[in-house]
Amino acid sequence: MVAITYVEHDGTEHVVEVDEQMSLMEGATLNMVPGVEGMCGGICSCATCHCYIREEWRDKMPAMSDGESTMLENAIDRRANSRLGCQISVTPEMDGMRVELPQEQA
């Protein structure tokens, strides 16, 4: 299990244990983290798992696919560190990672 901290826009933190190979979106939805809906079930077609990856973790993330980039074009408040949680598989190297959630998903 990998400890991931999901941080709501207001600073509320949710530390959850996520199984390796699950996505960040699955870890959040299975633990009922507010602000992560995952309406499409993780097939990169809704952007309801939009999150922000802090700089110190970005080099541990998989490359963004064209499909993910296209889907993020529709996300409100897209930033340089925006990602879709459904597209990021959790690895042991992510233990202790903090993921920030956008205000519009509150």
N, CA, C and O atoms as CSV, one atom per row, in Angstrom:
chain,resi,resn,atom,element,x,y,z
A,1,MET,N,N,0.839,-1.186,0.000
A,1,MET,CA,C,0.000,0.000,0.000
A,1,MET,C,C,0.884,1.249,0.000
A,1,MET,O,O,1.962,1.282,0.593
A,2,VAL,N,N,0.385,2.261,-0.683
A,2,VAL,CA,C,1.112,3.512,-0.844
A,2,VAL,C,C,0.280,4.634,-0.226
A,2,VAL,O,O,-0.903,4.768,-0.536
A,3,ALA,N,N,0.881,5.434,0.637
A,3,ALA,CA,C,0.171,6.548,1.278
A,3,ALA,C,C,0.135,7.744,0.327
A,3,ALA,O,O,1.174,8.255,-0.091
A,4,ILE,N,N,-1.082,8.176,-0.005
A,4,ILE,CA,C,-1.294,9.347,-0.851
A,4,ILE,C,C,-2.145,10.332,-0.060
A,4,ILE,O,O,-3.138,9.944,0.556
A,5,THR,N,N,-1.760,11.604,-0.077
A,5,THR,CA,C,-2.551,12.647,0.574
A,5,THR,C,C,-3.242,13.465,-0.504
A,5,THR,O,O,-2.590,14.073,-1.352
A,6,TYR,N,N,-4.573,13.474,-0.463
A,6,TYR,CA,C,-5.381,14.284,-1.374
A,6,TYR,C,C,-5.750,15.551,-0.613
A,6,TYR,O,O,-6.270,15.481,0.501
A,7,VAL,N,N,-5.483,16.707,-1.210
A,7,VAL,CA,C,-5.703,17.986,-0.539
A,7,VAL,C,C,-6.807,18.741,-1.275
A,7,VAL,O,O,-6.652,19.118,-2.437
A,8,GLU,N,N,-7.928,18.956,-0.577
A,8,GLU,CA,C,-9.022,19.731,-1.157
A,8,GLU,C,C,-8.589,21.187,-1.312
A,8,GLU,O,O,-7.618,21.625,-0.694
A,9,HIS,N,N,-9.315,21.927,-2.139
A,9,HIS,CA,C,-8.956,23.329,-2.405
A,9,HIS,C,C,-8.908,24.178,-1.146
A,9,HIS,O,O,-8.204,25.187,-1.109
A,10,ASP,N,N,-9.651,23.782,-0.104
A,10,ASP,CA,C,-9.667,24.559,1.138
A,10,ASP,C,C,-8.591,24.114,2.127
A,10,ASP,O,O,-8.517,24.627,3.243
A,11,GLY,N,N,-7.758,23.157,1.714
A,11,GLY,CA,C,-6.671,22.688,2.567
A,11,GLY,C,C,-6.973,21.427,3.353
A,11,GLY,O,O,-6.079,20.867,3.988
A,12,THR,N,N,-8.221,20.967,3.324
A,12,THR,CA,C,-8.575,19.734,4.019
A,12,THR,C,C,-7.817,18.568,3.402
A,12,THR,O,O,-7.831,18.384,2.185
A,13,GLU,N,N,-7.160,17.789,4.238
A,13,GLU,CA,C,-6.332,16.682,3.764
A,13,GLU,C,C,-6.987,15.335,4.050
A,13,GLU,O,O,-7.623,15.135,5.085
A,14,HIS,N,N,-6.813,14.424,3.106
A,14,HIS,CA,C,-7.289,13.048,3.240
A,14,HIS,C,C,-6.115,12.134,2.922
A,14,HIS,O,O,-5.703,12.025,1.767
A,15,VAL,N,N,-5.576,11.479,3.943
A,15,VAL,CA,C,-4.476,10.543,3.739
A,15,VAL,C,C,-5.088,9.156,3.593
A,15,VAL,O,O,-5.775,8.668,4.491
A,16,VAL,N,N,-4.828,8.532,2.453
A,16,VAL,CA,C,-5.391,7.204,2.199
A,16,VAL,C,C,-4.290,6.252,1.736
A,16,VAL,O,O,-3.274,6.665,1.176
A,17,GLU,N,N,-4.525,4.979,1.987
A,17,GLU,CA,C,-3.623,3.929,1.522
A,17,GLU,C,C,-4.193,3.415,0.205
A,17,GLU,O,O,-5.356,3.017,0.135
A,18,VAL,N,N,-3.368,3.427,-0.837
A,18,VAL,CA,C,-3.804,3.025,-2.179
A,18,VAL,C,C,-2.969,1.832,-2.620
A,18,VAL,O,O,-1.748,1.826,-2.467
A,19,ASP,N,N,-3.629,0.834,-3.161
A,19,ASP,CA,C,-2.915,-0.331,-3.685
A,19,ASP,C,C,-2.078,0.075,-4.887
A,19,ASP,O,O,-2.489,0.906,-5.697
A,20,GLU,N,N,-0.911,-0.519,-4.987
A,20,GLU,CA,C,-0.079,-0.303,-6.173
A,20,GLU,C,C,-0.868,-0.742,-7.401
A,20,GLU,O,O,-1.662,-1.682,-7.345
A,21,GLN,N,N,-0.642,-0.062,-8.481
A,21,GLN,CA,C,-1.269,-0.296,-9.780
A,21,GLN,C,C,-2.692,0.248,-9.873
A,21,GLN,O,O,-3.258,0.271,-10.966
A,22,MET,N,N,-3.285,0.683,-8.770
A,22,MET,CA,C,-4.554,1.397,-8.864
A,22,MET,C,C,-4.221,2.792,-9.364
A,22,MET,O,O,-3.073,3.227,-9.266
A,23,SER,N,N,-5.196,3.487,-9.892
A,23,SER,CA,C,-4.966,4.864,-10.318
A,23,SER,C,C,-5.200,5.811,-9.143
A,23,SER,O,O,-5.821,5.444,-8.145
A,24,LEU,N,N,-4.695,7.030,-9.279
A,24,LEU,CA,C,-4.977,8.042,-8.269
A,24,LEU,C,C,-6.481,8.259,-8.134
A,24,LEU,O,O,-6.981,8.483,-7.032
A,25,MET,N,N,-7.197,8.195,-9.246
A,25,MET,CA,C,-8.651,8.359,-9.222
A,25,MET,C,C,-9.304,7.233,-8.430
A,25,MET,O,O,-10.181,7.493,-7.606
A,26,GLU,N,N,-8.897,5.987,-8.661
A,26,GLU,CA,C,-9.481,4.858,-7.930
A,26,GLU,C,C,-9.204,4.970,-6.438
A,26,GLU,O,O,-10.080,4.703,-5.615
A,27,GLY,N,N,-7.981,5.365,-6.090
A,27,GLY,CA,C,-7.654,5.533,-4.680
A,27,GLY,C,C,-8.551,6.552,-4.005
A,27,GLY,O,O,-8.972,6.359,-2.864
A,28,ALA,N,N,-8.843,7.636,-4.706
A,28,ALA,CA,C,-9.701,8.688,-4.153
A,28,ALA,C,C,-11.162,8.246,-4.087
A,28,ALA,O,O,-11.818,8.427,-3.062
A,29,THR,N,N,-11.670,7.673,-5.164
A,29,THR,CA,C,-13.096,7.315,-5.168
A,29,THR,C,C,-13.398,6.169,-4.208
A,29,THR,O,O,-14.434,6.184,-3.544
A,30,LEU,N,N,-12.518,5.181,-4.123
A,30,LEU,CA,C,-12.746,4.063,-3.206
A,30,LEU,C,C,-12.686,4.495,-1.748
A,30,LEU,O,O,-13.260,3.844,-0.876
A,31,ASN,N,N,-11.989,5.594,-1.490
A,31,ASN,CA,C,-11.887,6.130,-0.126
A,31,ASN,C,C,-12.775,7.349,0.083
A,31,ASN,O,O,-12.653,8.048,1.089
A,32,MET,N,N,-13.669,7.601,-0.868
A,32,MET,CA,C,-14.659,8.671,-0.797
A,32,MET,C,C,-14.054,10.045,-0.523
A,32,MET,O,O,-14.572,10.810,0.291
A,33,VAL,N,N,-12.959,10.349,-1.207
A,33,VAL,CA,C,-12.341,11.659,-1.085
A,33,VAL,C,C,-13.220,12.668,-1.823
A,33,VAL,O,O,-13.458,12.502,-3.020
A,34,PRO,N,N,-13.709,13.711,-1.142
A,34,PRO,CA,C,-14.533,14.713,-1.806
A,34,PRO,C,C,-13.749,15.411,-2.915
A,34,PRO,O,O,-12.567,15.716,-2.760
A,35,GLY,N,N,-14.425,15.656,-4.032
A,35,GLY,CA,C,-13.798,16.390,-5.121
A,35,GLY,C,C,-13.255,15.515,-6.227
A,35,GLY,O,O,-12.753,16.028,-7.227
A,36,VAL,N,N,-13.345,14.202,-6.072
A,36,VAL,CA,C,-12.922,13.288,-7.132
A,36,VAL,C,C,-14.089,12.352,-7.404
A,36,VAL,O,O,-14.381,11.452,-6.616
A,37,GLU,N,N,-14.756,12.581,-8.543
A,37,GLU,CA,C,-15.930,11.777,-8.874
A,37,GLU,C,C,-15.598,10.557,-9.717
A,37,GLU,O,O,-16.108,9.467,-9.457
A,38,GLY,N,N,-14.759,10.725,-10.713
A,38,GLY,CA,C,-14.439,9.609,-11.598
A,38,GLY,C,C,-15.666,9.089,-12.325
A,38,GLY,O,O,-15.874,7.879,-12.416
A,39,MET,N,N,-16.474,9.996,-12.841
A,39,MET,CA,C,-17.754,9.632,-13.456
A,39,MET,C,C,-17.628,8.645,-14.612
A,39,MET,O,O,-18.531,7.836,-14.824
A,40,CYS,N,N,-16.534,8.695,-15.360
A,40,CYS,CA,C,-16.393,7.806,-16.526
A,40,CYS,C,C,-15.798,6.457,-16.142
A,40,CYS,O,O,-15.646,5.580,-16.992
A,41,GLY,N,N,-15.461,6.287,-14.865
A,41,GLY,CA,C,-14.908,5.024,-14.420
A,41,GLY,C,C,-13.436,4.842,-14.746
A,41,GLY,O,O,-12.892,3.751,-14.574
A,42,GLY,N,N,-12.793,5.889,-15.211
A,42,GLY,CA,C,-11.363,5.816,-15.448
A,42,GLY,C,C,-10.944,5.614,-16.884
A,42,GLY,O,O,-9.836,5.149,-17.150
A,43,ILE,N,N,-11.831,5.963,-17.829
A,43,ILE,CA,C,-11.484,5.763,-19.240
A,43,ILE,C,C,-11.102,7.066,-19.947
A,43,ILE,O,O,-11.132,7.151,-21.175
A,44,CYS,N,N,-10.745,8.072,-19.158
A,44,CYS,CA,C,-10.237,9.331,-19.711
A,44,CYS,C,C,-11.246,10.020,-20.620
A,44,CYS,O,O,-10.924,10.429,-21.736
A,45,SER,N,N,-12.488,10.143,-20.114
A,45,SER,CA,C,-13.491,10.795,-20.949
A,45,SER,C,C,-14.375,11.792,-20.209
A,45,SER,O,O,-15.444,12.149,-20.704
A,46,CYS,N,N,-13.941,12.256,-19.012
A,46,CYS,CA,C,-14.817,13.210,-18.332
A,46,CYS,C,C,-14.088,14.312,-17.557
A,46,CYS,O,O,-14.672,15.373,-17.342
A,47,ALA,N,N,-12.870,14.112,-17.140
A,47,ALA,CA,C,-12.074,15.088,-16.378
A,47,ALA,C,C,-12.613,15.369,-14.979
A,47,ALA,O,O,-12.290,16.406,-14.400
A,48,THR,N,N,-13.435,14.463,-14.416
A,48,THR,CA,C,-13.903,14.657,-13.038
A,48,THR,C,C,-12.916,14.103,-12.019
A,48,THR,O,O,-13.233,13.993,-10.834
A,49,CYS,N,N,-11.724,13.756,-12.483
A,49,CYS,CA,C,-10.634,13.341,-11.585
A,49,CYS,C,C,-9.436,14.262,-11.776
A,49,CYS,O,O,-8.300,13.902,-11.467
A,50,HIS,N,N,-9.712,15.458,-12.294
A,50,HIS,CA,C,-8.678,16.477,-12.520
A,50,HIS,C,C,-7.968,16.755,-11.197
A,50,HIS,O,O,-8.610,16.938,-10.163
A,51,CYS,N,N,-6.658,16.784,-11.242
A,51,CYS,CA,C,-5.877,17.073,-10.048
A,51,CYS,C,C,-4.596,17.804,-10.437
A,51,CYS,O,O,-4.246,17.897,-11.614
A,52,TYR,N,N,-3.912,18.314,-9.432
A,52,TYR,CA,C,-2.657,19.024,-9.635
A,52,TYR,C,C,-1.527,18.237,-8.982
A,52,TYR,O,O,-1.612,17.863,-7.812
A,53,ILE,N,N,-0.482,17.993,-9.739
A,53,ILE,CA,C,0.678,17.256,-9.255
A,53,ILE,C,C,1.776,18.259,-8.921
A,53,ILE,O,O,2.186,19.046,-9.774
A,54,ARG,N,N,2.239,18.229,-7.709
A,54,ARG,CA,C,3.289,19.157,-7.289
A,54,ARG,C,C,4.585,18.879,-8.029
A,54,ARG,O,O,4.858,17.754,-8.448
A,55,GLU,N,N,5.371,19.926,-8.179
A,55,GLU,CA,C,6.622,19.872,-8.949
A,55,GLU,C,C,7.527,18.719,-8.522
A,55,GLU,O,O,8.105,18.042,-9.373
A,56,GLU,N,N,7.655,18.492,-7.240
A,56,GLU,CA,C,8.577,17.465,-6.760
A,56,GLU,C,C,8.165,16.039,-7.136
A,56,GLU,O,O,8.963,15.111,-7.000
A,57,TRP,N,N,6.946,15.860,-7.600
A,57,TRP,CA,C,6.458,14.534,-7.990
A,57,TRP,C,C,6.315,14.373,-9.497
A,57,TRP,O,O,6.108,13.260,-9.981
A,58,ARG,N,N,6.419,15.447,-10.231
A,58,ARG,CA,C,6.121,15.398,-11.670
A,58,ARG,C,C,7.030,14.457,-12.447
A,58,ARG,O,O,6.582,13.843,-13.416
A,59,ASP,N,N,8.296,14.323,-12.049
A,59,ASP,CA,C,9.196,13.438,-12.790
A,59,ASP,C,C,8.925,11.958,-12.514
A,59,ASP,O,O,9.483,11.092,-13.188
A,60,LYS,N,N,8.075,11.662,-11.528
A,60,LYS,CA,C,7.700,10.287,-11.221
A,60,LYS,C,C,6.395,9.877,-11.927
A,60,LYS,O,O,5.947,8.737,-11.800
A,61,MET,N,N,5.803,10.805,-12.659
A,61,MET,CA,C,4.548,10.559,-13.348
A,61,MET,C,C,4.802,10.013,-14.759
A,61,MET,O,O,5.815,10.325,-15.383
A,62,PRO,N,N,3.871,9.197,-15.246
A,62,PRO,CA,C,3.983,8.776,-16.646
A,62,PRO,C,C,3.752,9.969,-17.567
A,62,PRO,O,O,3.138,10.959,-17.169
A,63,ALA,N,N,4.238,9.873,-18.774
A,63,ALA,CA,C,4.021,10.949,-19.749
A,63,ALA,C,C,2.529,11.107,-20.018
A,63,ALA,O,O,1.772,10.137,-19.985
A,64,MET,N,N,2.123,12.337,-20.284
A,64,MET,CA,C,0.724,12.611,-20.602
A,64,MET,C,C,0.437,12.183,-22.041
A,64,MET,O,O,1.177,12.523,-22.964
A,65,SER,N,N,-0.640,11.440,-22.212
A,65,SER,CA,C,-1.037,11.021,-23.555
A,65,SER,C,C,-1.767,12.157,-24.260
A,65,SER,O,O,-2.209,13.113,-23.623
A,66,ASP,N,N,-1.889,12.046,-25.567
A,66,ASP,CA,C,-2.645,13.045,-26.329
A,66,ASP,C,C,-4.098,13.085,-25.864
A,66,ASP,O,O,-4.696,14.158,-25.777
A,67,GLY,N,N,-4.665,11.916,-25.565
A,67,GLY,CA,C,-6.057,11.855,-25.111
A,67,GLY,C,C,-6.260,12.570,-23.792
A,67,GLY,O,O,-7.256,13.269,-23.606
A,68,GLU,N,N,-5.322,12.399,-22.877
A,68,GLU,CA,C,-5.413,13.088,-21.589
A,68,GLU,C,C,-5.290,14.598,-21.781
A,68,GLU,O,O,-6.037,15.367,-21.176
A,69,SER,N,N,-4.357,15.015,-22.613
A,69,SER,CA,C,-4.183,16.439,-22.874
A,69,SER,C,C,-5.439,17.044,-23.481
A,69,SER,O,O,-5.856,18.139,-23.104
A,70,THR,N,N,-6.035,16.330,-24.414
A,70,THR,CA,C,-7.272,16.801,-25.052
A,70,THR,C,C,-8.400,16.914,-24.028
A,70,THR,O,O,-9.138,17.899,-24.021
A,71,MET,N,N,-8.534,15.911,-23.168
A,71,MET,CA,C,-9.592,15.947,-22.158
A,71,MET,C,C,-9.370,17.098,-21.179
A,71,MET,O,O,-10.332,17.729,-20.741
A,72,LEU,N,N,-8.132,17.372,-20.836
A,72,LEU,CA,C,-7.840,18.474,-19.912
A,72,LEU,C,C,-8.128,19.837,-20.527
A,72,LEU,O,O,-8.271,20.816,-19.795
A,73,GLU,N,N,-8.216,19.927,-21.847
A,73,GLU,CA,C,-8.585,21.197,-22.479
A,73,GLU,C,C,-9.965,21.655,-22.022
A,73,GLU,O,O,-10.261,22.850,-22.044
A,74,ASN,N,N,-10.815,20.709,-21.606
A,74,ASN,CA,C,-12.168,21.024,-21.150
A,74,ASN,C,C,-12.248,21.250,-19.642
A,74,ASN,O,O,-13.300,21.626,-19.124
A,75,ALA,N,N,-11.150,21.022,-18.947
A,75,ALA,CA,C,-11.150,21.180,-17.493
A,75,ALA,C,C,-11.103,22.658,-17.116
A,75,ALA,O,O,-10.416,23.456,-17.753
A,76,ILE,N,N,-11.837,23.000,-16.085
A,76,ILE,CA,C,-11.809,24.361,-15.562
A,76,ILE,C,C,-10.525,24.522,-14.760
A,76,ILE,O,O,-10.135,23.627,-14.010
A,77,ASP,N,N,-9.881,25.649,-14.919
A,77,ASP,CA,C,-8.656,25.988,-14.186
A,77,ASP,C,C,-7.520,24.999,-14.456
A,77,ASP,O,O,-6.826,24.569,-13.535
A,78,ARG,N,N,-7.343,24.647,-15.732
A,78,ARG,CA,C,-6.201,23.808,-16.094
A,78,ARG,C,C,-4.917,24.596,-15.831
A,78,ARG,O,O,-4.836,25.794,-16.101
A,79,ARG,N,N,-3.929,23.900,-15.304
A,79,ARG,CA,C,-2.635,24.501,-15.010
A,79,ARG,C,C,-1.539,23.648,-15.638
A,79,ARG,O,O,-1.808,22.573,-16.174
A,80,ALA,N,N,-0.320,24.128,-15.568
A,80,ALA,CA,C,0.814,23.380,-16.123
A,80,ALA,C,C,0.981,22.031,-15.436
A,80,ALA,O,O,1.502,21.089,-16.033
A,81,ASN,N,N,0.541,21.933,-14.180
A,81,ASN,CA,C,0.681,20.679,-13.443
A,81,ASN,C,C,-0.615,19.877,-13.356
A,81,ASN,O,O,-0.741,18.990,-12.511
A,82,SER,N,N,-1.582,20.185,-14.228
A,82,SER,CA,C,-2.844,19.449,-14.269
A,82,SER,C,C,-2.642,18.062,-14.844
A,82,SER,O,O,-1.896,17.870,-15.804
A,83,ARG,N,N,-3.315,17.110,-14.246
A,83,ARG,CA,C,-3.338,15.739,-14.751
A,83,ARG,C,C,-4.711,15.149,-14.449
A,83,ARG,O,O,-5.465,15.680,-13.634
A,84,LEU,N,N,-5.018,14.053,-15.114
A,84,LEU,CA,C,-6.214,13.273,-14.793
A,84,LEU,C,C,-5.770,12.117,-13.914
A,84,LEU,O,O,-4.899,11.334,-14.294
A,85,GLY,N,N,-6.365,12.016,-12.749
A,85,GLY,CA,C,-5.990,10.960,-11.810
A,85,GLY,C,C,-6.192,9.560,-12.354
A,85,GLY,O,O,-5.510,8.625,-11.933
A,86,CYS,N,N,-7.124,9.404,-13.286
A,86,CYS,CA,C,-7.374,8.071,-13.853
A,86,CYS,C,C,-6.228,7.600,-14.738
A,86,CYS,O,O,-6.148,6.414,-15.060
A,87,GLN,N,N,-5.355,8.493,-15.129
A,87,GLN,CA,C,-4.267,8.156,-16.037
A,87,GLN,C,C,-2.934,7.947,-15.320
A,87,GLN,O,O,-1.904,7.748,-15.963
A,88,ILE,N,N,-2.958,7.993,-13.990
A,88,ILE,CA,C,-1.721,7.843,-13.224
A,88,ILE,C,C,-1.829,6.622,-12.323
A,88,ILE,O,O,-2.582,6.624,-11.349
A,89,SER,N,N,-1.081,5.588,-12.649
A,89,SER,CA,C,-1.030,4.382,-11.823
A,89,SER,C,C,-0.102,4.618,-10.640
A,89,SER,O,O,0.984,5.179,-10.788
A,90,VAL,N,N,-0.540,4.189,-9.480
A,90,VAL,CA,C,0.231,4.371,-8.256
A,90,VAL,C,C,1.380,3.367,-8.221
A,90,VAL,O,O,1.200,2.180,-8.497
A,91,THR,N,N,2.562,3.869,-7.878
A,91,THR,CA,C,3.757,3.043,-7.754
A,91,THR,C,C,4.355,3.258,-6.354
A,91,THR,O,O,4.037,4.248,-5.696
A,92,PRO,N,N,5.205,2.352,-5.903
A,92,PRO,CA,C,5.816,2.522,-4.575
A,92,PRO,C,C,6.579,3.834,-4.434
A,92,PRO,O,O,6.671,4.374,-3.332
A,93,GLU,N,N,7.123,4.353,-5.525
A,93,GLU,CA,C,7.870,5.614,-5.483
A,93,GLU,C,C,6.982,6.812,-5.132
A,93,GLU,O,O,7.492,7.886,-4.813
A,94,MET,N,N,5.680,6.637,-5.189
A,94,MET,CA,C,4.749,7.724,-4.897
A,94,MET,C,C,4.365,7.802,-3.420
A,94,MET,O,O,3.567,8.657,-3.036
A,95,ASP,N,N,4.918,6.929,-2.597
A,95,ASP,CA,C,4.577,6.921,-1.179
A,95,ASP,C,C,4.851,8.303,-0.581
A,95,ASP,O,O,5.959,8.826,-0.702
A,96,GLY,N,N,3.850,8.887,0.059
A,96,GLY,CA,C,3.971,10.212,0.655
A,96,GLY,C,C,3.563,11.349,-0.267
A,96,GLY,O,O,3.644,12.514,0.121
A,97,MET,N,N,3.130,11.037,-1.468
A,97,MET,CA,C,2.754,12.055,-2.452
A,97,MET,C,C,1.533,12.842,-1.993
A,97,MET,O,O,0.628,12.307,-1.353
A,98,ARG,N,N,1.532,14.127,-2.339
A,98,ARG,CA,C,0.394,15.009,-2.075
A,98,ARG,C,C,-0.202,15.415,-3.422
A,98,ARG,O,O,0.511,15.875,-4.314
A,99,VAL,N,N,-1.500,15.243,-3.556
A,99,VAL,CA,C,-2.230,15.568,-4.780
A,99,VAL,C,C,-3.236,16.649,-4.433
A,99,VAL,O,O,-4.050,16.473,-3.528
A,100,GLU,N,N,-3.187,17.765,-5.143
A,100,GLU,CA,C,-4.111,18.863,-4.866
A,100,GLU,C,C,-5.307,18.791,-5.810
A,100,GLU,O,O,-5.178,18.420,-6.976
A,101,LEU,N,N,-6.468,19.154,-5.281
A,101,LEU,CA,C,-7.715,19.076,-6.050
A,101,LEU,C,C,-8.242,20.474,-6.374
A,101,LEU,O,O,-8.157,21.378,-5.542
A,102,PRO,N,N,-8.782,20.651,-7.572
A,102,PRO,CA,C,-9.290,21.971,-7.967
A,102,PRO,C,C,-10.570,22.371,-7.233
A,102,PRO,O,O,-11.355,21.522,-6.809
A,103,GLN,N,N,-10.755,23.653,-7.097
A,103,GLN,CA,C,-11.935,24.184,-6.400
A,103,GLN,C,C,-13.233,23.800,-7.097
A,103,GLN,O,O,-14.230,23.528,-6.429
A,104,GLU,N,N,-13.240,23.773,-8.437
A,104,GLU,CA,C,-14.498,23.499,-9.134
A,104,GLU,C,C,-15.014,22.090,-8.922
A,104,GLU,O,O,-16.155,21.795,-9.274
A,105,GLN,N,N,-14.202,21.215,-8.355
A,105,GLN,CA,C,-14.642,19.850,-8.093
A,105,GLN,C,C,-15.089,19.671,-6.636
A,105,GLN,O,O,-15.326,18.548,-6.193
A,106,ALA,N,N,-15.202,20.764,-5.905
A,106,ALA,CA,C,-15.581,20.683,-4.493
A,106,ALA,C,C,-17.007,20.218,-4.335
A,106,ALA,O,O,-17.494,20.092,-3.211
